Amino acid sequence: MVNRVAYADFTYYRDIFSGILITNEAMFRPFAERASDFIDTATFDRLADAELLERHKAKIQKCACELSEQFFRRNTAVSGDFSSQENMMKTSESIGSYSVSYANPLDYVQEVSMSDSDFHKSLKSTILHYLGNTGLLYRGVD
């Protein structure tokens, strides 16, 4: 495995990717690491080459954020930890007579019912969406 930090940090996730599902850095970090490891596997550790990493940085960061959200949703659904609003996505918020609404925990049922192989296919589909035309997924000999 390549010795590096995650391809996307929480500031990028929140400010550039405009992610709202994962609400703080402490929650984001482990999922970003998992996402980065998955990207390394899919790209055959080609991103150890700083030039390739820099050339495709924006796509790699977006991919890492999207994968992080997938890992987060899967983890939340499997753990069944819907007791804390911190683990749930806010769907609306009002100021006058303050009101907050959160996603229904049953929205996560698809993630729970998804088999491991289907979840893995979903991750691979995300990788293909973001990195498919970069050459990073090429399985042949360079």
Contact map, one row per residue, 1 for C-alpha under 8 A:
1110000000000000000000000000000000001001000010000000000000000000000000000000000000000000000000000000000000000000000000000000000000000000000000
1111000000000000000000000000000000000001000010010000000000000000000000000000000000000000000000000000000000000000000000000000000000000000000000
1111100000000000000000000000000000000000000000000000000000000000000000000000000000000000000000000000000000000000000000000000000000000000000000
0111110000000000000000000000000000000000000000000000000000000000000000000000000000000000000000000000000000000000000000000000000000000000000000
0011111000000000000000000000000010000000000000000000000000000000000000000000000000000000000000000000000000000000000000000000000000000000000000
0001111110000000000000000000100110110000000000000000000000000000000000000000000000000000000000000000000000000000000000000000000000000000000000
0000111110000000000000000000000110010000000000000000000000011001000000000000000000000000000000000000000000000000000000000000000000000000000000
0000011111011000000000000000000100000000000000000000000000001101100000000000000000000000000000000000000000000000000000000000000000000000000000
0000011111111000000000001001100100000000000000000000000000000000000000000000000000000000000000000000000000000000000000000000000000000000000000
0000000111111100000000011001100000000000000000000000000000000000000000000000000000000000000000000000000000000000000000000000000000000000000000
0000000011111111000000000000000000000000000000000000000000000000000000000000000000000000000000000000000000000000000000000000000000000000000000
0000000111111111100000000000000000000000000000000000000000001000000000000000000000000000000000000000000000000000000000000000000000000000000000
0000000111111111111000000000000000000000000000000000000000000000100000000000000000000000000000000000000000000000000000000000000000000000000000
0000000001111111111100000000000000000000000000000000000000000000000000000000000000000000000000000000000000000000000000000000000000000000000000
0000000000111111111000000000000000000000000000000000000000000000000000000000000000000000000000000000000000000000000000000000000000000000000000
0000000000111111110000000000000000000000000000000000000000000000000000000000000000000000000000000000000000000000000000000000000000000000000000
0000000000011111111000000000000000000000000000000000000000000100100000000000000000000000000000000000000000000000000000000000000000000000000000
0000000000001111111100000000000000000000000000000000000000000000000000000000000000000000000000000000000000000000000000000000000000000000000000
0000000000001110111111000000000000000000000000000000000000000000100000000000000000000000000000000000000000000000000000000000000000000000000000
0000000000000100011111100000000000000000000000000000000000000000000000000000000000000000100000000000000000000000000000000000000000000000000000
0000000000000000001111100000000000000000000000000000000000000000000010000000000000000001110000000000000000000000000000000000000000000000000000
0000000000000000001111110011000000000000000000000000000000000000000010010000000000000010100000000000000000000000000000000000000000000000000000
0000000000000000000111111011000000000000000000000000000000000000000000000000000000000100000000000000000000000000000000000000000000000000000000
0000000001000000000001111111000000000000000000000000000000000000000000000000000000000000000000000000000000000000000000000000000000000000000000
0000000011000000000000111111100000000000000000000000000000000000000000000000000000000000000000000000000000000000000000000000000000000000000000
0000000000000000000000011111110000000000000000000000000000000000000000000000000000000000000000000000000000000000000000000000000000000000000000
0000000000000000000001111111111000000000000000000000000000000000000000000000000000000000000000000000000000000000000000000000000000000000000000
0000000011000000000001111111111100000000000000000000000000000000000100000000000000000000000000000000000000000000000000000000000000000000000000
0000010011000000000000001111111110000000000000000000000000000000000000000000000000000000000000000000000000000000000000000000000000000000000000
0000000000000000000000000111111111000000000000000000000000000000000000000000000000000000000000000000000000000000000000000000000000000000000000
0000000000000000000000000011111111100000000000000000000000000000001110110000000000000000000000000000000000000000000000000000000000000000000000
0000011110000000000000000001111111110000000000000000000000000001101100000000000000000000000000000000000000000000000000000000000000000000000000
0000111000000000000000000000111111111000000000000000000000000000000000000000000000000000000000000000000000000000000000000000000000000000000000
0000000000000000000000000000011111111100000000000000000000000000000100100000000000000000000000000000000000000000000000000000000000000000000000
0000010000000000000000000000001111111110000000000000000000000001101100100000000000000000000000000000000000000000000000000000000000000000000000
0000011000000000000000000000000111111111000000000000000000000001000000000000000000000000000000000000000000000000000000000000000000000000000000
1000000000000000000000000000000011111111100000000000000000000000000000000000000000000000000000000000000000000000000000000000000000000000000000
0000000000000000000000000000000001111111110000000000000000000000000000000000000000000000000000000000000000000000000000000000000000000000000000
0000000000000000000000000000000000111111111000000000000000000001000000000000000000000000000000000000000000000000000000000000001000000000000000
1100000000000000000000000000000000011111111111100000000000000000000000000000000000000000000000000000000000000000000000000000000000000000000000
0000000000000000000000000000000000001111111110000000000000000000000000000000000000000000000000000000000000000000000000000000000000000000000000
0000000000000000000000000000000000000111111110000000000000000000000000000000000000000000000000000000000000000000000000000000001000000000100000
0000000000000000000000000000000000000011111111100000000000000000000000000000000000000000000000000000000000000000000000000000000000000001110000
0000000000000000000000000000000000000001111111000000000000000000000000000000000000000000000000000000000000000000000000000000000000000001100000
1100000000000000000000000000000000000001111111110000000000000000000000000000000000000000000000000000000000000000000000000000000000000000000000
0000000000000000000000000000000000000001001111111001000000000000000000000000000000000000000000000000000000000000000000000000000000000001000000
0000000000000000000000000000000000000001001011111101100000000000000000000000000000000000000000000000000000000000000000000000000000000000000000
0100000000000000000000000000000000000000000011111100100000000000000000000000000000000000000000000000000000000000000000000000000000000000000000
0000000000000000000000000000000000000000000001111111100000000000000000000000000000000000000000000000000000000000000000000000000000000000000000
0000000000000000000000000000000000000000000000111111110000000000000000000000000000000000000000000000000000000000000000000000000000000000000000
0000000000000000000000000000000000000000000000001111111000000000000000000000000000000000000000000000000000000000000000000000000000000000000000
0000000000000000000000000000000000000000000001101111111100000000000000000000000000000000000000000000000000000000000000000000000000000000000000
0000000000000000000000000000000000000000000000111111111110010000000000000000000000000000000000000000000000000000000000000000000000000000000000
0000000000000000000000000000000000000000000000000111111110000000000000000000000000000000000000000000000000000000000000000000000000000000000000
0000000000000000000000000000000000000000000000000011111110000000000000000000000000000000000000000000000000000000000000000000000000000000000000
0000000000000000000000000000000000000000000000000001111111110000000000000000000000000000000000000000000000000000000000000000000000000100000000
0000000000000000000000000000000000000000000000000000111111111000000000000000000000000000000000000000000000000000000000000000000000000000000000
0000000000000000000000000000000000000000000000000000000111111100000000000000000000000000000000000000000000000000000000000000000000000000000000
0000000000000000000000000000000000000000000000000000000111111110000000000000000000000000000000000000000000000000000000000000000001100000000000
0000001000000000000000000000000000000000000000000000100111111111000000000000000000000000000000000000000000000000000000000000000001100000000000
0000001100010000000000000000000000000000000000000000000011111111100000000000000000000000000000000000000000000000000000000000000000000000000000
0000000100000000100000000000000000000000000000000000000001111111110000000000000000000000000000000000000000000000000000000000000001000000000000
0000000000000000000000000000000000000000000000000000000000111111111000000000000000000000000000000000000000000000000000000000011001100000000000
0000001100000000000000000000000100110010000000000000000000011111111100000000000000000000000000000000000000000000000000000000000000000000000000
0000000100001000101000000000000100100000000000000000000000001111111110000000000000000000000000000000000000000000000000000000000000000000000000
0000000000000000000000000000000000000000000000000000000000000111111111000000000000000000000000000000000000000000000000000000010000000000000000
0000000000000000000000000000001100100000000000000000000000000011111111100000000000000000000000000000000000000000000000000010010000000000000000
0000000000000000000000000001001101100000000000000000000000000001111111110000000000000000000000000000000000000000000000000000000000000000000000
0000000000000000000011000000001000000000000000000000000000000000111111111000000000000000000000000000000000000000000000000000000000000000000000
0000000000000000000000000000000000000000000000000000000000000000011111111100000000000000000000000000000000000000000000000010000000000000000000
0000000000000000000000000000001001100000000000000000000000000000001111111110000000000000000000000000000000000000000000000000000000000000000000
0000000000000000000001000000001000000000000000000000000000000000000111111111000000000000000000000000000000000000000000000000000000000000000000
0000000000000000000000000000000000000000000000000000000000000000000011111111100000000000000000000000000000010010000000000000000000000000000000
0000000000000000000000000000000000000000000000000000000000000000000001111111110000000000000000000000000000010011000000000000000000000000000000
0000000000000000000000000000000000000000000000000000000000000000000000111111111000000000000000000000000000000000000000000000000000000000000000
0000000000000000000000000000000000000000000000000000000000000000000000011111111111000010000000000000000000010000000000000000000000000000000000
0000000000000000000000000000000000000000000000000000000000000000000000001111111110000000000000000000000000011011000000000000000000000000000000
0000000000000000000000000000000000000000000000000000000000000000000000000111111100000000000000000000000000000011000000000000000000000000000000
0000000000000000000000000000000000000000000000000000000000000000000000000011111110000000000000000000000000000000000000000000000000000000000000
0000000000000000000000000000000000000000000000000000000000000000000000000001111111000000000000000000000000000000000000000000000000000000000000
0000000000000000000000000000000000000000000000000000000000000000000000000001101111110010000000000000000000000000000000000000000000000000000000
0000000000000000000000000000000000000000000000000000000000000000000000000001000111111011000000000000000010000000000000000000000000000000000000
0000000000000000000000000000000000000000000000000000000000000000000000000000000011111010000000000000000000000000000000000000000000000000000000
0000000000000000000000000000000000000000000000000000000000000000000000000000000011111111000000000000000000000000000000000000000000000000000000
0000000000000000000000000000000000000000000000000000000000000000000000000000000001111111100000000000010000000000000000000000000000000000000000
0000000000000000000000100000000000000000000000000000000000000000000000000000000000011111100000000000000000000000000000000000000000000000000000
0000000000000000000001000000000000000000000000000000000000000000000000000001000011111111100000000000000000000000000000000000000000000000000000
0000000000000000000010000000000000000000000000000000000000000000000000000000000001011111110000000000011010000000000000000000000000000000000000
0000000000000000000111000000000000000000000000000000000000000000000000000000000000001111111000000000011000000000000000000000000000000000000000
0000000000000000000010000000000000000000000000000000000000000000000000000000000000000001111110000001111000000000000000000000000000000000000000
0000000000000000000000000000000000000000000000000000000000000000000000000000000000000000111110000001111000000000000000000000000000000000000000
0000000000000000000000000000000000000000000000000000000000000000000000000000000000000000011111000001110000000000000000000000000000000000000000
0000000000000000000000000000000000000000000000000000000000000000000000000000000000000000011111100111100000000000000000000000000000000000000000
0000000000000000000000000000000000000000000000000000000000000000000000000000000000000000000111111111000000000000000000000000000000000000000000
0000000000000000000000000000000000000000000000000000000000000000000000000000000000000000000011111110000000000000000000000000000000000000000000
0000000000000000000000000000000000000000000000000000000000000000000000000000000000000000000001111110000000000000000000000000000000000000000000
0000000000000000000000000000000000000000000000000000000000000000000000000000000000000000000001111110000000000000000000000000000000000000000000
0000000000000000000000000000000000000000000000000000000000000000000000000000000000000000000011111111000000000000000000000000000000000000000000
0000000000000000000000000000000000000000000000000000000000000000000000000000000000000000000011111111100000000000000000000000000000000000000000
0000000000000000000000000000000000000000000000000000000000000000000000000000000000000000011111000111110000000000000000000000000000000000000000
0000000000000000000000000000000000000000000000000000000000000000000000000000000000000000011110000011111000000000000000000000000000000000000000
0000000000000000000000000000000000000000000000000000000000000000000000000000000000001001111100000001111100000000000000000000000000000000000000
0000000000000000000000000000000000000000000000000000000000000000000000000000000000000001111000000000111110100000000000000000000000000000000000
0000000000000000000000000000000000000000000000000000000000000000000000000000000000000000000000000000011111110000000000000000000000000000000000
0000000000000000000000000000000000000000000000000000000000000000000000000000000001000001000000000000001111111000000000000000000000000000000000
0000000000000000000000000000000000000000000000000000000000000000000000000000000000000000000000000000000111111000000000000000000000000000000000
0000000000000000000000000000000000000000000000000000000000000000000000000000000000000000000000000000001111111100000000000000000000000000000000
0000000000000000000000000000000000000000000000000000000000000000000000001101100000000000000000000000000111111111000000000000000000000000000000
0000000000000000000000000000000000000000000000000000000000000000000000000000100000000000000000000000000011111111100000000000000000000000000000
0000000000000000000000000000000000000000000000000000000000000000000000000000000000000000000000000000000000111111110000000000000000000000000000
0000000000000000000000000000000000000000000000000000000000000000000000001100110000000000000000000000000000011111110000100000000000000000000000
0000000000000000000000000000000000000000000000000000000000000000000000000100110000000000000000000000000000011111111000000000000000000000000000
0000000000000000000000000000000000000000000000000000000000000000000000000000000000000000000000000000000000001111111000000000000000000000000000
0000000000000000000000000000000000000000000000000000000000000000000000000000000000000000000000000000000000000111111101100000000000000000000000
0000000000000000000000000000000000000000000000000000000000000000000000000000000000000000000000000000000000000001111111100000000000000000000000
0000000000000000000000000000000000000000000000000000000000000000000000000000000000000000000000000000000000000000011111110000000000000000000000
0000000000000000000000000000000000000000000000000000000000000000000000000000000000000000000000000000000000000000001111111000000000000000000000
0000000000000000000000000000000000000000000000000000000000000000000000000000000000000000000000000000000000000000011111111100000000000000000000
0000000000000000000000000000000000000000000000000000000000000000000000000000000000000000000000000000000000000010011111111110000000000000000000
0000000000000000000000000000000000000000000000000000000000000000000000000000000000000000000000000000000000000000000111111111000000000000000000
0000000000000000000000000000000000000000000000000000000000000000000000000000000000000000000000000000000000000000000011111111100000000000000000
0000000000000000000000000000000000000000000000000000000000000000000000000000000000000000000000000000000000000000000001111111110000000000000000
0000000000000000000000000000000000000000000000000000000000000000001001000000000000000000000000000000000000000000000000111111111000000000000000
0000000000000000000000000000000000000000000000000000000000000000000000000000000000000000000000000000000000000000000000011111111100000000000000
0000000000000000000000000000000000000000000000000000000000000000000000000000000000000000000000000000000000000000000000001111111110000000000000
0000000000000000000000000000000000000000000000000000000000000010011000000000000000000000000000000000000000000000000000000111111111000000000000
0000000000000000000000000000000000000010010000000000000000000010000000000000000000000000000000000000000000000000000000000011111111110000000000
0000000000000000000000000000000000000000000000000000000000000000000000000000000000000000000000000000000000000000000000000001111111110000000000
0000000000000000000000000000000000000000000000000000000000000000000000000000000000000000000000000000000000000000000000000000111111110000000000
0000000000000000000000000000000000000000000000000000000000110110000000000000000000000000000000000000000000000000000000000000011111111000000000
0000000000000000000000000000000000000000000000000000000000110010000000000000000000000000000000000000000000000000000000000000001111111111100000
0000000000000000000000000000000000000000000000000000000000000000000000000000000000000000000000000000000000000000000000000000001111111111100000
0000000000000000000000000000000000000000000000000000000000000000000000000000000000000000000000000000000000000000000000000000000001111111000000
0000000000000000000000000000000000000000000000000000000100000000000000000000000000000000000000000000000000000000000000000000000000111111100000
0000000000000000000000000000000000000000000000000000000000000000000000000000000000000000000000000000000000000000000000000000000000111111110000
0000000000000000000000000000000000000000001101000000000000000000000000000000000000000000000000000000000000000000000000000000000000111111110000
0000000000000000000000000000000000000000011100000000000000000000000000000000000000000000000000000000000000000000000000000000000000110111111000
0000000000000000000000000000000000000000001000000000000000000000000000000000000000000000000000000000000000000000000000000000000000000011111100
0000000000000000000000000000000000000000000000000000000000000000000000000000000000000000000000000000000000000000000000000000000000000000111110
0000000000000000000000000000000000000000000000000000000000000000000000000000000000000000000000000000000000000000000000000000000000000000011111
0000000000000000000000000000000000000000000000000000000000000000000000000000000000000000000000000000000000000000000000000000000000000000001111
0000000000000000000000000000000000000000000000000000000000000000000000000000000000000000000000000000000000000000000000000000000000000000000111
